[in-house]
Amino acid sequence: MWNGLAEPIRYILHYAGEKFEDIRYEPLYWPIKNVKDSLPYGQLPLYEDGNRTLYQSLAIARYLAAKYDLLPSDIWEQAVLDAIVFTIYDFFYKVLPYVREEDPVKKQQYKEEFLNETAPFYLSRFEKELKNNKGYFGGKLSWADFVLVGIVESFDLFLNTEVETSYPPIVTLLNRVRSLPGVKAYIATRKPFSF
Ligand SMILES: N[C@@H](CCC(=O)N[C@@H](CS)C(=O)NCC(=O)O)C(=O)O
């Protein structure tokens, strides 16, 4: 699976040039009981560094952001970016009723509501933030940009459409992040996946 909550983490690691082992489980088979039982709260992603482990995708991404200079030094600016990142996650969680619904009629309703109401609500606000901050959430490349790209790509995968097309600053940011050395090389070798 190449999208999902771990994708921003992978992007940051590839951008930073960190060598790492990328262990994945096919969504069709996940959760696998013995793996789930070995995880702190039964969920992925998990980041392992020697004998230290870290769970919660945003804690992992933020730790790596601090390590690789993708977090501002000013604590107010850090908090402002945290707020954006948490909002991107609020947005992510709003697609899950659609993803999980099995009744085709209700599923279609969820999809329309997400595409016609939820996505424009968040994307128009993100667009404004980017316009006011030189095309990045924090005025220059930060972990919030990686999180947005990974999460928007998840939507595109779940919904089989590009939710970002009518928001040029978001499209530009996606292209910028995807063109970063490391990230670009990773994307070129990433196996296609359909949900
Ligand atoms: N808040 C957690 C959510 C993690 C999460 O939902 N992980 C999914 C895979 S992307 C999972 O492990 N689901 C299996 C389960 O909950 O049983 C995070 O951000 O890391």
Boltz pocket constraint, residues with backbone or C-beta under 6 A from the ligand:
constraints:
  - pocket:
      binder: B
      contacts: [[A, 4], [A, 5], [A, 6], [A, 30], [A, 31], [A, 41], [A, 42], [A, 43], [A, 44], [A, 45], [A, 55], [A, 56], [A, 57], [A, 58]]
      max_distance: 6.0
